[in-house]
Amino acid sequence: MVKAIINICAQANHVLNIVKAKEGFKDKSQTINHIALKYAEHHLSESLTPSLLQKAKEIENKSYVEVKETRY
């Protein structure tokens, strides 16, 4: 697992909150993983092997990912 501190604009944060609520995720980390994997599935699928896509979906389904939000 990779940990990252990211800066996002207010609009991106709003979108993340909407996707988080709509999909029932526990935290924004799960939401970001979901969005990134869906993007890869739809836009990068020809460059990804089926086994790599399967592994990505398995990672998405695990709920052990944690994120600590830092407010500045």
N, CA, C and O atoms as a Tripos MOL2 file, in Angstrom:
@<TRIPOS>MOLECULE
protein
  288   287    72     0     0
PROTEIN
NO_CHARGES

@<TRIPOS>ATOM
      1 N           0.8450   -1.1670    0.0000 N.3       1 MET1
      2 CA          0.0000    0.0000    0.0000 C.3       1 MET1
      3 C           0.8900    1.2300    0.0000 C.2       1 MET1
      4 O           1.9060    1.2780    0.6930 O.2       1 MET1
      5 N           0.5000    2.2140   -0.7790 N.am      2 VAL2
      6 CA          1.2160    3.4690   -0.8720 C.3       2 VAL2
      7 C           0.4080    4.5430   -0.1740 C.2       2 VAL2
      8 O          -0.8030    4.6410   -0.3710 O.2       2 VAL2
      9 N           1.0680    5.3440    0.6360 N.am      3 LYS3
     10 CA          0.3830    6.4580    1.2930 C.3       3 LYS3
     11 C           0.7960    7.7320    0.5910 C.2       3 LYS3
     12 O           1.9520    7.8910    0.1980 O.2       3 LYS3
     13 N          -0.1580    8.6420    0.4320 N.am      4 ALA4
     14 CA          0.1150    9.8930   -0.2580 C.3       4 ALA4
     15 C          -0.6530   11.0310    0.3820 C.2       4 ALA4
     16 O          -1.7890   10.8690    0.8270 O.2       4 ALA4
     17 N          -0.0180   12.1680    0.4180 N.am      5 ILE5
     18 CA         -0.6980   13.3970    0.8070 C.3       5 ILE5
     19 C          -0.9460   14.1350   -0.4980 C.2       5 ILE5
     20 O          -0.0140   14.4100   -1.2530 O.2       5 ILE5
     21 N          -2.2080   14.4530   -0.7570 N.am      6 ILE6
     22 CA         -2.5480   15.1010   -2.0180 C.3       6 ILE6
     23 C          -3.2590   16.4160   -1.7680 C.2       6 ILE6
     24 O          -3.9180   16.6000   -0.7450 O.2       6 ILE6
     25 N          -3.1180   17.3170   -2.7070 N.am      7 ASN7
     26 CA         -3.8460   18.5860   -2.6860 C.3       7 ASN7
     27 C          -4.8590   18.5430   -3.8190 C.2       7 ASN7
     28 O          -4.5000   18.3210   -4.9750 O.2       7 ASN7
     29 N          -6.1230   18.7560   -3.4810 N.am      8 ILE8
     30 CA         -7.1740   18.7690   -4.4910 C.3       8 ILE8
     31 C          -8.0010   20.0380   -4.3200 C.2       8 ILE8
     32 O          -8.0810   20.6100   -3.2330 O.2       8 ILE8
     33 N          -8.6060   20.4560   -5.4100 N.am      9 CYS9
     34 CA         -9.4410   21.6560   -5.3460 C.3       9 CYS9
     35 C         -10.7770   21.3130   -4.6710 C.2       9 CYS9
     36 O         -11.1060   20.1430   -4.4760 O.2       9 CYS9
     37 N         -11.5200   22.3380   -4.3270 N.am     10 ALA10
     38 CA        -12.8020   22.1530   -3.6440 C.3      10 ALA10
     39 C         -13.7770   21.3570   -4.5080 C.2      10 ALA10
     40 O         -14.5260   20.5280   -3.9910 O.2      10 ALA10
     41 N         -13.7730   21.6020   -5.8210 N.am     11 GLN11
     42 CA        -14.6910   20.8870   -6.7070 C.3      11 GLN11
     43 C         -14.3600   19.3930   -6.7490 C.2      11 GLN11
     44 O         -15.2660   18.5600   -6.7200 O.2      11 GLN11
     45 N         -13.0700   19.0480   -6.8180 N.am     12 ALA12
     46 CA        -12.6690   17.6380   -6.8190 C.3      12 ALA12
     47 C         -13.0470   16.9780   -5.4960 C.2      12 ALA12
     48 O         -13.4860   15.8290   -5.4790 O.2      12 ALA12
     49 N         -12.8810   17.6930   -4.3990 N.am     13 ASN13
     50 CA        -13.2670   17.1730   -3.0900 C.3      13 ASN13
     51 C         -14.7660   16.9100   -3.0400 C.2      13 ASN13
     52 O         -15.2070   15.9030   -2.4870 O.2      13 ASN13
     53 N         -15.5440   17.8120   -3.6150 N.am     14 HIS14
     54 CA        -17.0000   17.6450   -3.6590 C.3      14 HIS14
     55 C         -17.3690   16.3890   -4.4580 C.2      14 HIS14
     56 O         -18.2270   15.6110   -4.0410 O.2      14 HIS14
     57 N         -16.7130   16.1990   -5.6070 N.am     15 VAL15
     58 CA        -16.9700   15.0170   -6.4310 C.3      15 VAL15
     59 C         -16.6130   13.7530   -5.6570 C.2      15 VAL15
     60 O         -17.3680   12.7810   -5.6810 O.2      15 VAL15
     61 N         -15.4670   13.7570   -4.9700 N.am     16 LEU16
     62 CA        -15.0740   12.5900   -4.1730 C.3      16 LEU16
     63 C         -16.1250   12.2840   -3.1020 C.2      16 LEU16
     64 O         -16.4610   11.1210   -2.8780 O.2      16 LEU16
     65 N         -16.6340   13.3040   -2.4540 N.am     17 ASN17
     66 CA        -17.6600   13.0970   -1.4250 C.3      17 ASN17
     67 C         -18.9310   12.5020   -2.0140 C.2      17 ASN17
     68 O         -19.5610   11.6480   -1.3910 O.2      17 ASN17
     69 N         -19.3120   12.9430   -3.2010 N.am     18 ILE18
     70 CA        -20.5110   12.4100   -3.8540 C.3      18 ILE18
     71 C         -20.3140   10.9430   -4.2130 C.2      18 ILE18
     72 O         -21.1810   10.1130   -3.9390 O.2      18 ILE18
     73 N         -19.1730   10.6190   -4.8290 N.am     19 VAL19
     74 CA        -18.8940    9.2240   -5.2110 C.3      19 VAL19
     75 C         -18.8050    8.3540   -3.9680 C.2      19 VAL19
     76 O         -19.3170    7.2350   -3.9590 O.2      19 VAL19
     77 N         -18.1590    8.8570   -2.9160 N.am     20 LYS20
     78 CA        -18.0390    8.1130   -1.6560 C.3      20 LYS20
     79 C         -19.4110    7.7620   -1.0980 C.2      20 LYS20
     80 O         -19.6510    6.6210   -0.7020 O.2      20 LYS20
     81 N         -20.3020    8.7310   -1.0660 N.am     21 ALA21
     82 CA        -21.6470    8.4940   -0.5370 C.3      21 ALA21
     83 C         -22.4490    7.5680   -1.4500 C.2      21 ALA21
     84 O         -23.1260    6.6530   -0.9790 O.2      21 ALA21
     85 N         -22.3690    7.8090   -2.7440 N.am     22 LYS22
     86 CA        -23.1520    7.0190   -3.7000 C.3      22 LYS22
     87 C         -22.7290    5.5520   -3.6870 C.2      22 LYS22
     88 O         -23.5770    4.6630   -3.7620 O.2      22 LYS22
     89 N         -21.4340    5.2940   -3.5910 N.am     23 GLU23
     90 CA        -20.9220    3.9200   -3.6330 C.3      23 GLU23
     91 C         -20.8470    3.2800   -2.2440 C.2      23 GLU23
     92 O         -20.6130    2.0770   -2.1340 O.2      23 GLU23
     93 N         -21.0430    4.0640   -1.1920 N.am     24 GLY24
     94 CA        -21.0340    3.5320    0.1690 C.3      24 GLY24
     95 C         -19.6500    3.2300    0.7090 C.2      24 GLY24
     96 O         -19.4950    2.3360    1.5410 O.2      24 GLY24
     97 N         -18.6410    3.9570    0.2510 N.am     25 PHE25
     98 CA        -17.2840    3.7260    0.7330 C.3      25 PHE25
     99 C         -17.1100    4.3230    2.1310 C.2      25 PHE25
    100 O         -17.7950    5.2720    2.5120 O.2      25 PHE25
    101 N         -16.1680    3.7350    2.8850 N.am     26 LYS26
    102 CA        -15.9160    4.2080    4.2350 C.3      26 LYS26
    103 C         -15.0560    5.4620    4.2640 C.2      26 LYS26
    104 O         -15.1840    6.2840    5.1710 O.2      26 LYS26
    105 N         -14.1790    5.6120    3.2770 N.am     27 ASP27
    106 CA        -13.2700    6.7470    3.2830 C.3      27 ASP27
    107 C         -12.9130    7.1730    1.8620 C.2      27 ASP27
    108 O         -13.2620    6.5040    0.8890 O.2      27 ASP27
    109 N         -12.2200    8.2840    1.7650 N.am     28 LYS28
    110 CA        -11.8570    8.8210    0.4510 C.3      28 LYS28
    111 C         -10.7860    7.9760   -0.2260 C.2      28 LYS28
    112 O         -10.6760    7.9870   -1.4520 O.2      28 LYS28
    113 N         -10.0140    7.2620    0.5370 N.am     29 SER29
    114 CA         -9.0050    6.3860   -0.0490 C.3      29 SER29
    115 C          -9.6630    5.3250   -0.9300 C.2      29 SER29
    116 O          -9.2150    5.0760   -2.0500 O.2      29 SER29
    117 N         -10.7180    4.7060   -0.4260 N.am     30 GLN30
    118 CA        -11.4530    3.7230   -1.2190 C.3      30 GLN30
    119 C         -12.0520    4.3920   -2.4500 C.2      30 GLN30
    120 O         -12.0790    3.8020   -3.5300 O.2      30 GLN30
    121 N         -12.5280    5.6150   -2.2900 N.am     31 THR31
    122 CA        -13.1280    6.3490   -3.4000 C.3      31 THR31
    123 C         -12.0990    6.6350   -4.4860 C.2      31 THR31
    124 O         -12.3770    6.4360   -5.6680 O.2      31 THR31
    125 N         -10.9270    7.0930   -4.1040 N.am     32 ILE32
    126 CA         -9.8700    7.3860   -5.0690 C.3      32 ILE32
    127 C          -9.4290    6.1060   -5.7730 C.2      32 ILE32
    128 O          -9.2250    6.1090   -6.9870 O.2      32 ILE32
    129 N          -9.2790    5.0180   -5.0290 N.am     33 ASN33
    130 CA         -8.9280    3.7330   -5.6450 C.3      33 ASN33
    131 C          -9.9760    3.3270   -6.6770 C.2      33 ASN33
    132 O          -9.6340    2.9010   -7.7810 O.2      33 ASN33
    133 N         -11.2390    3.4570   -6.3220 N.am     34 HIS34
    134 CA        -12.3410    3.0980   -7.2130 C.3      34 HIS34
    135 C         -12.2910    3.9170   -8.5020 C.2      34 HIS34
    136 O         -12.3850    3.3660   -9.5990 O.2      34 HIS34
    137 N         -12.1430    5.2200   -8.3640 N.am     35 ILE35
    138 CA        -12.1130    6.1040   -9.5350 C.3      35 ILE35
    139 C         -10.9140    5.7910  -10.4180 C.2      35 ILE35
    140 O         -11.0480    5.7230  -11.6400 O.2      35 ILE35
    141 N          -9.7430    5.6000   -9.8180 N.am     36 ALA36
    142 CA         -8.5350    5.3120  -10.5990 C.3      36 ALA36
    143 C          -8.6550    3.9820  -11.3330 C.2      36 ALA36
    144 O          -8.2590    3.8790  -12.4940 O.2      36 ALA36
    145 N          -9.1960    2.9620  -10.6690 N.am     37 LEU37
    146 CA         -9.3230    1.6480  -11.3020 C.3      37 LEU37
    147 C         -10.3820    1.6570  -12.4000 C.2      37 LEU37
    148 O         -10.2160    0.9930  -13.4230 O.2      37 LEU37
    149 N         -11.4640    2.3980  -12.1980 N.am     38 LYS38
    150 CA        -12.4740    2.5230  -13.2490 C.3      38 LYS38
    151 C         -11.8920    3.2500  -14.4620 C.2      38 LYS38
    152 O         -12.1770    2.8870  -15.6040 O.2      38 LYS38
    153 N         -11.0910    4.2610  -14.2160 N.am     39 TYR39
    154 CA        -10.4340    4.9640  -15.3190 C.3      39 TYR39
    155 C          -9.5240    4.0100  -16.0880 C.2      39 TYR39
    156 O          -9.5470    3.9650  -17.3180 O.2      39 TYR39
    157 N          -8.7290    3.2530  -15.3490 N.am     40 ALA40
    158 CA         -7.8230    2.2890  -15.9910 C.3      40 ALA40
    159 C          -8.6070    1.2610  -16.8000 C.2      40 ALA40
    160 O          -8.2140    0.9070  -17.9120 O.2      40 ALA40
    161 N          -9.7020    0.7890  -16.2480 N.am     41 GLU41
    162 CA        -10.5190   -0.2260  -16.9140 C.3      41 GLU41
    163 C         -11.1030    0.3000  -18.2260 C.2      41 GLU41
    164 O         -11.1700   -0.4260  -19.2180 O.2      41 GLU41
    165 N         -11.5220    1.5570  -18.2240 N.am     42 HIS42
    166 CA        -12.1820    2.1160  -19.4000 C.3      42 HIS42
    167 C         -11.2220    2.7490  -20.4060 C.2      42 HIS42
    168 O         -11.4940    2.7450  -21.6070 O.2      42 HIS42
    169 N         -10.1110    3.2890  -19.9310 N.am     43 HIS43
    170 CA         -9.2360    4.0530  -20.8180 C.3      43 HIS43
    171 C          -7.8650    3.4230  -21.0490 C.2      43 HIS43
    172 O          -7.1680    3.7870  -21.9960 O.2      43 HIS43
    173 N          -7.4800    2.4950  -20.2030 N.am     44 LEU44
    174 CA         -6.1600    1.8830  -20.3400 C.3      44 LEU44
    175 C          -6.2320    0.3830  -20.5600 C.2      44 LEU44
    176 O          -5.2060   -0.2970  -20.5510 O.2      44 LEU44
    177 N          -7.4330   -0.1360  -20.7560 N.am     45 SER45
    178 CA         -7.6210   -1.5890  -20.7710 C.3      45 SER45
    179 C          -6.8120   -2.2850  -21.8560 C.2      45 SER45
    180 O          -6.3910   -3.4250  -21.6580 O.2      45 SER45
    181 N          -6.5790   -1.6350  -23.0000 N.am     46 GLU46
    182 CA         -5.8060   -2.3140  -24.0360 C.3      46 GLU46
    183 C          -4.3360   -2.4680  -23.6560 C.2      46 GLU46
    184 O          -3.6480   -3.3380  -24.1890 O.2      46 GLU46
    185 N          -3.8510   -1.6350  -22.7430 N.am     47 SER47
    186 CA         -2.4580   -1.7540  -22.3320 C.3      47 SER47
    187 C          -2.2810   -2.5940  -21.0620 C.2      47 SER47
    188 O          -1.1550   -2.8680  -20.6470 O.2      47 SER47
    189 N          -3.3870   -2.9980  -20.4540 N.am     48 LEU48
    190 CA         -3.3280   -3.8080  -19.2470 C.3      48 LEU48
    191 C          -3.7190   -5.2490  -19.5620 C.2      48 LEU48
    192 O          -4.6390   -5.5000  -20.3400 O.2      48 LEU48
    193 N          -3.0190   -6.1700  -18.9570 N.am     49 THR49
    194 CA         -3.3510   -7.5730  -19.1590 C.3      49 THR49
    195 C          -4.5640   -7.9430  -18.3160 C.2      49 THR49
    196 O          -4.8280   -7.2860  -17.3090 O.2      49 THR49
    197 N          -5.3110   -8.9780  -18.7010 N.am     50 PRO50
    198 CA         -6.4640   -9.3960  -17.9020 C.3      50 PRO50
    199 C          -6.0980   -9.7300  -16.4520 C.2      50 PRO50
    200 O          -6.8740   -9.4520  -15.5370 O.2      50 PRO50
    201 N          -4.9240  -10.3220  -16.2400 N.am     51 SER51
    202 CA         -4.5370  -10.6680  -14.8670 C.3      51 SER51
    203 C          -4.2870   -9.4150  -14.0360 C.2      51 SER51
    204 O          -4.5870   -9.3940  -12.8430 O.2      51 SER51
    205 N          -3.7420   -8.3750  -14.6550 N.am     52 LEU52
    206 CA         -3.5150   -7.1290  -13.9370 C.3      52 LEU52
    207 C          -4.8340   -6.4380  -13.6130 C.2      52 LEU52
    208 O          -4.9860   -5.8810  -12.5260 O.2      52 LEU52
    209 N          -5.7830   -6.4660  -14.5340 N.am     53 LEU53
    210 CA         -7.0990   -5.9150  -14.2610 C.3      53 LEU53
    211 C          -7.7900   -6.6710  -13.1310 C.2      53 LEU53
    212 O          -8.4380   -6.0600  -12.2810 O.2      53 LEU53
    213 N          -7.6540   -7.9980  -13.1170 N.am     54 GLN54
    214 CA         -8.2580   -8.8050  -12.0570 C.3      54 GLN54
    215 C          -7.6440   -8.4590  -10.7100 C.2      54 GLN54
    216 O          -8.3570   -8.3360   -9.7140 O.2      54 GLN54
    217 N          -6.3270   -8.3010  -10.6730 N.am     55 LYS55
    218 CA         -5.6550   -7.9520   -9.4250 C.3      55 LYS55
    219 C          -6.1160   -6.5760   -8.9430 C.2      55 LYS55
    220 O          -6.3060   -6.3760   -7.7430 O.2      55 LYS55
    221 N          -6.2950   -5.6340   -9.8550 N.am     56 ALA56
    222 CA         -6.7750   -4.3020   -9.5000 C.3      56 ALA56
    223 C          -8.1710   -4.3730   -8.8990 C.2      56 ALA56
    224 O          -8.4650   -3.6810   -7.9240 O.2      56 ALA56
    225 N          -9.0330   -5.2100   -9.4770 N.am     57 LYS57
    226 CA        -10.3910   -5.3580   -8.9390 C.3      57 LYS57
    227 C         -10.3690   -5.9910   -7.5570 C.2      57 LYS57
    228 O         -11.1770   -5.6310   -6.7000 O.2      57 LYS57
    229 N          -9.4560   -6.9300   -7.3280 N.am     58 GLU58
    230 CA         -9.3320   -7.5570   -6.0060 C.3      58 GLU58
    231 C          -8.8960   -6.5230   -4.9730 C.2      58 GLU58
    232 O          -9.3970   -6.5080   -3.8480 O.2      58 GLU58
    233 N          -7.9640   -5.6640   -5.3590 N.am     59 ILE59
    234 CA         -7.5030   -4.6170   -4.4530 C.3      59 ILE59
    235 C          -8.6530   -3.6690   -4.1300 C.2      59 ILE59
    236 O          -8.8190   -3.2600   -2.9810 O.2      59 ILE59
    237 N          -9.4410   -3.3240   -5.1330 N.am     60 GLU60
    238 CA        -10.5640   -2.4180   -4.9330 C.3      60 GLU60
    239 C         -11.5690   -2.9910   -3.9430 C.2      60 GLU60
    240 O         -12.1640   -2.2500   -3.1610 O.2      60 GLU60
    241 N         -11.7620   -4.3060   -3.9730 N.am     61 ASN61
    242 CA        -12.7660   -4.9360   -3.1230 C.3      61 ASN61
    243 C         -12.3280   -5.0900   -1.6750 C.2      61 ASN61
    244 O         -13.1670   -5.3070   -0.8010 O.2      61 ASN61
    245 N         -11.0360   -4.9850   -1.4030 N.am     62 LYS62
    246 CA        -10.5610   -5.0930   -0.0250 C.3      62 LYS62
    247 C         -10.8580   -3.8000    0.7090 C.2      62 LYS62
    248 O         -10.7220   -2.7120    0.1500 O.2      62 LYS62
    249 N         -11.2590   -3.9210    1.9470 N.am     63 SER63
    250 CA        -11.6490   -2.7220    2.7060 C.3      63 SER63
    251 C         -10.6370   -2.3830    3.7960 C.2      63 SER63
    252 O         -10.9950   -1.7570    4.7940 O.2      63 SER63
    253 N          -9.3820   -2.7850    3.6220 N.am     64 TYR64
    254 CA         -8.3860   -2.5080    4.6370 C.3      64 TYR64
    255 C          -7.6730   -1.1790    4.4180 C.2      64 TYR64
    256 O          -6.8290   -0.7990    5.2300 O.2      64 TYR64
    257 N          -7.9870   -0.4740    3.3560 N.am     65 VAL65
    258 CA         -7.2950    0.7570    3.0290 C.3      65 VAL65
    259 C          -7.7420    1.8610    3.9730 C.2      65 VAL65
    260 O          -8.9360    2.0320    4.2190 O.2      65 VAL65
    261 N          -6.7840    2.6070    4.4980 N.am     66 GLU66
    262 CA         -7.0830    3.7050    5.4040 C.3      66 GLU66
    263 C          -6.5080    4.9830    4.8290 C.2      66 GLU66
    264 O          -5.5110    4.9610    4.1060 O.2      66 GLU66
    265 N          -7.1390    6.0890    5.1550 N.am     67 VAL67
    266 CA         -6.6110    7.3860    4.7650 C.3      67 VAL67
    267 C          -6.8310    8.3410    5.9410 C.2      67 VAL67
    268 O          -7.8770    8.3240    6.5900 O.2      67 VAL67
    269 N          -5.8400    9.1560    6.1930 N.am     68 LYS68
    270 CA         -5.9770   10.1700    7.2310 C.3      68 LYS68
    271 C          -6.0550   11.5050    6.5290 C.2      68 LYS68
    272 O          -5.1360   11.8950    5.8090 O.2      68 LYS68
    273 N          -7.1580   12.2050    6.7410 N.am     69 GLU69
    274 CA         -7.3290   13.5130    6.1180 C.3      69 GLU69
    275 C          -6.6430   14.5510    6.9740 C.2      69 GLU69
    276 O          -6.7920   14.5710    8.1960 O.2      69 GLU69
    277 N          -5.9020   15.4010    6.3260 N.am     70 THR70
    278 CA         -5.2190   16.4860    7.0090 C.3      70 THR70
    279 C          -5.8020   17.7960    6.5200 C.2      70 THR70
    280 O          -5.8420   18.0550    5.3170 O.2      70 THR70
    281 N          -6.2430   18.6010    7.4270 N.am     71 ARG71
    282 CA         -6.8170   19.8960    7.0620 C.3      71 ARG71
    283 C          -5.7480   20.9670    7.2940 C.2      71 ARG71
    284 O          -5.1040   21.0170    8.3420 O.2      71 ARG71
    285 N          -5.5850   21.8080    6.2960 N.am     72 TYR72
    286 CA         -4.6020   22.8980    6.3880 C.3      72 TYR72
    287 C          -5.3000   24.2190    6.5040 C.2      72 TYR72
    288 O          -4.6460   25.2580    6.5930 O.2      72 TYR72
@<TRIPOS>BOND
     1     1     2 1
     2     2     3 1
     3     3     4 2
     4     3     5 am
     5     5     6 1
     6     6     7 1
     7     7     8 2
     8     7     9 am
     9     9    10 1
    10    10    11 1
    11    11    12 2
    12    11    13 am
    13    13    14 1
    14    14    15 1
    15    15    16 2
    16    15    17 am
    17    17    18 1
    18    18    19 1
    19    19    20 2
    20    19    21 am
    21    21    22 1
    22    22    23 1
    23    23    24 2
    24    23    25 am
    25    25    26 1
    26    26    27 1
    27    27    28 2
    28    27    29 am
    29    29    30 1
    30    30    31 1
    31    31    32 2
    32    31    33 am
    33    33    34 1
    34    34    35 1
    35    35    36 2
    36    35    37 am
    37    37    38 1
    38    38    39 1
    39    39    40 2
    40    39    41 am
    41    41    42 1
    42    42    43 1
    43    43    44 2
    44    43    45 am
    45    45    46 1
    46    46    47 1
    47    47    48 2
    48    47    49 am
    49    49    50 1
    50    50    51 1
    51    51    52 2
    52    51    53 am
    53    53    54 1
    54    54    55 1
    55    55    56 2
    56    55    57 am
    57    57    58 1
    58    58    59 1
    59    59    60 2
    60    59    61 am
    61    61    62 1
    62    62    63 1
    63    63    64 2
    64    63    65 am
    65    65    66 1
    66    66    67 1
    67    67    68 2
    68    67    69 am
    69    69    70 1
    70    70    71 1
    71    71    72 2
    72    71    73 am
    73    73    74 1
    74    74    75 1
    75    75    76 2
    76    75    77 am
    77    77    78 1
    78    78    79 1
    79    79    80 2
    80    79    81 am
    81    81    82 1
    82    82    83 1
    83    83    84 2
    84    83    85 am
    85    85    86 1
    86    86    87 1
    87    87    88 2
    88    87    89 am
    89    89    90 1
    90    90    91 1
    91    91    92 2
    92    91    93 am
    93    93    94 1
    94    94    95 1
    95    95    96 2
    96    95    97 am
    97    97    98 1
    98    98    99 1
    99    99   100 2
   100    99   101 am
   101   101   102 1
   102   102   103 1
   103   103   104 2
   104   103   105 am
   105   105   106 1
   106   106   107 1
   107   107   108 2
   108   107   109 am
   109   109   110 1
   110   110   111 1
   111   111   112 2
   112   111   113 am
   113   113   114 1
   114   114   115 1
   115   115   116 2
   116   115   117 am
   117   117   118 1
   118   118   119 1
   119   119   120 2
   120   119   121 am
   121   121   122 1
   122   122   123 1
   123   123   124 2
   124   123   125 am
   125   125   126 1
   126   126   127 1
   127   127   128 2
   128   127   129 am
   129   129   130 1
   130   130   131 1
   131   131   132 2
   132   131   133 am
   133   133   134 1
   134   134   135 1
   135   135   136 2
   136   135   137 am
   137   137   138 1
   138   138   139 1
   139   139   140 2
   140   139   141 am
   141   141   142 1
   142   142   143 1
   143   143   144 2
   144   143   145 am
   145   145   146 1
   146   146   147 1
   147   147   148 2
   148   147   149 am
   149   149   150 1
   150   150   151 1
   151   151   152 2
   152   151   153 am
   153   153   154 1
   154   154   155 1
   155   155   156 2
   156   155   157 am
   157   157   158 1
   158   158   159 1
   159   159   160 2
   160   159   161 am
   161   161   162 1
   162   162   163 1
   163   163   164 2
   164   163   165 am
   165   165   166 1
   166   166   167 1
   167   167   168 2
   168   167   169 am
   169   169   170 1
   170   170   171 1
   171   171   172 2
   172   171   173 am
   173   173   174 1
   174   174   175 1
   175   175   176 2
   176   175   177 am
   177   177   178 1
   178   178   179 1
   179   179   180 2
   180   179   181 am
   181   181   182 1
   182   182   183 1
   183   183   184 2
   184   183   185 am
   185   185   186 1
   186   186   187 1
   187   187   188 2
   188   187   189 am
   189   189   190 1
   190   190   191 1
   191   191   192 2
   192   191   193 am
   193   193   194 1
   194   194   195 1
   195   195   196 2
   196   195   197 am
   197   197   198 1
   198   198   199 1
   199   199   200 2
   200   199   201 am
   201   201   202 1
   202   202   203 1
   203   203   204 2
   204   203   205 am
   205   205   206 1
   206   206   207 1
   207   207   208 2
   208   207   209 am
   209   209   210 1
   210   210   211 1
   211   211   212 2
   212   211   213 am
   213   213   214 1
   214   214   215 1
   215   215   216 2
   216   215   217 am
   217   217   218 1
   218   218   219 1
   219   219   220 2
   220   219   221 am
   221   221   222 1
   222   222   223 1
   223   223   224 2
   224   223   225 am
   225   225   226 1
   226   226   227 1
   227   227   228 2
   228   227   229 am
   229   229   230 1
   230   230   231 1
   231   231   232 2
   232   231   233 am
   233   233   234 1
   234   234   235 1
   235   235   236 2
   236   235   237 am
   237   237   238 1
   238   238   239 1
   239   239   240 2
   240   239   241 am
   241   241   242 1
   242   242   243 1
   243   243   244 2
   244   243   245 am
   245   245   246 1
   246   246   247 1
   247   247   248 2
   248   247   249 am
   249   249   250 1
   250   250   251 1
   251   251   252 2
   252   251   253 am
   253   253   254 1
   254   254   255 1
   255   255   256 2
   256   255   257 am
   257   257   258 1
   258   258   259 1
   259   259   260 2
   260   259   261 am
   261   261   262 1
   262   262   263 1
   263   263   264 2
   264   263   265 am
   265   265   266 1
   266   266   267 1
   267   267   268 2
   268   267   269 am
   269   269   270 1
   270   270   271 1
   271   271   272 2
   272   271   273 am
   273   273   274 1
   274   274   275 1
   275   275   276 2
   276   275   277 am
   277   277   278 1
   278   278   279 1
   279   279   280 2
   280   279   281 am
   281   281   282 1
   282   282   283 1
   283   283   284 2
   284   283   285 am
   285   285   286 1
   286   286   287 1
   287   287   288 2
@<TRIPOS>SUBSTRUCTURE
     1 MET1         2 RESIDUE 1 A MET
     2 VAL2         6 RESIDUE 1 A VAL
     3 LYS3        10 RESIDUE 1 A LYS
     4 ALA4        14 RESIDUE 1 A ALA
     5 ILE5        18 RESIDUE 1 A ILE
     6 ILE6        22 RESIDUE 1 A ILE
     7 ASN7        26 RESIDUE 1 A ASN
     8 ILE8        30 RESIDUE 1 A ILE
     9 CYS9        34 RESIDUE 1 A CYS
    10 ALA10       38 RESIDUE 1 A ALA
    11 GLN11       42 RESIDUE 1 A GLN
    12 ALA12       46 RESIDUE 1 A ALA
    13 ASN13       50 RESIDUE 1 A ASN
    14 HIS14       54 RESIDUE 1 A HIS
    15 VAL15       58 RESIDUE 1 A VAL
    16 LEU16       62 RESIDUE 1 A LEU
    17 ASN17       66 RESIDUE 1 A ASN
    18 ILE18       70 RESIDUE 1 A ILE
    19 VAL19       74 RESIDUE 1 A VAL
    20 LYS20       78 RESIDUE 1 A LYS
    21 ALA21       82 RESIDUE 1 A ALA
    22 LYS22       86 RESIDUE 1 A LYS
    23 GLU23       90 RESIDUE 1 A GLU
    24 GLY24       94 RESIDUE 1 A GLY
    25 PHE25       98 RESIDUE 1 A PHE
    26 LYS26      102 RESIDUE 1 A LYS
    27 ASP27      106 RESIDUE 1 A ASP
    28 LYS28      110 RESIDUE 1 A LYS
    29 SER29      114 RESIDUE 1 A SER
    30 GLN30      118 RESIDUE 1 A GLN
    31 THR31      122 RESIDUE 1 A THR
    32 ILE32      126 RESIDUE 1 A ILE
    33 ASN33      130 RESIDUE 1 A ASN
    34 HIS34      134 RESIDUE 1 A HIS
    35 ILE35      138 RESIDUE 1 A ILE
    36 ALA36      142 RESIDUE 1 A ALA
    37 LEU37      146 RESIDUE 1 A LEU
    38 LYS38      150 RESIDUE 1 A LYS
    39 TYR39      154 RESIDUE 1 A TYR
    40 ALA40      158 RESIDUE 1 A ALA
    41 GLU41      162 RESIDUE 1 A GLU
    42 HIS42      166 RESIDUE 1 A HIS
    43 HIS43      170 RESIDUE 1 A HIS
    44 LEU44      174 RESIDUE 1 A LEU
    45 SER45      178 RESIDUE 1 A SER
    46 GLU46      182 RESIDUE 1 A GLU
    47 SER47      186 RESIDUE 1 A SER
    48 LEU48      190 RESIDUE 1 A LEU
    49 THR49      194 RESIDUE 1 A THR
    50 PRO50      198 RESIDUE 1 A PRO
    51 SER51      202 RESIDUE 1 A SER
    52 LEU52      206 RESIDUE 1 A LEU
    53 LEU53      210 RESIDUE 1 A LEU
    54 GLN54      214 RESIDUE 1 A GLN
    55 LYS55      218 RESIDUE 1 A LYS
    56 ALA56      222 RESIDUE 1 A ALA
    57 LYS57      226 RESIDUE 1 A LYS
    58 GLU58      230 RESIDUE 1 A GLU
    59 ILE59      234 RESIDUE 1 A ILE
    60 GLU60      238 RESIDUE 1 A GLU
    61 ASN61      242 RESIDUE 1 A ASN
    62 LYS62      246 RESIDUE 1 A LYS
    63 SER63      250 RESIDUE 1 A SER
    64 TYR64      254 RESIDUE 1 A TYR
    65 VAL65      258 RESIDUE 1 A VAL
    66 GLU66      262 RESIDUE 1 A GLU
    67 VAL67      266 RESIDUE 1 A VAL
    68 LYS68      270 RESIDUE 1 A LYS
    69 GLU69      274 RESIDUE 1 A GLU
    70 THR70      278 RESIDUE 1 A THR
    71 ARG71      282 RESIDUE 1 A ARG
    72 TYR72      286 RESIDUE 1 A TYR
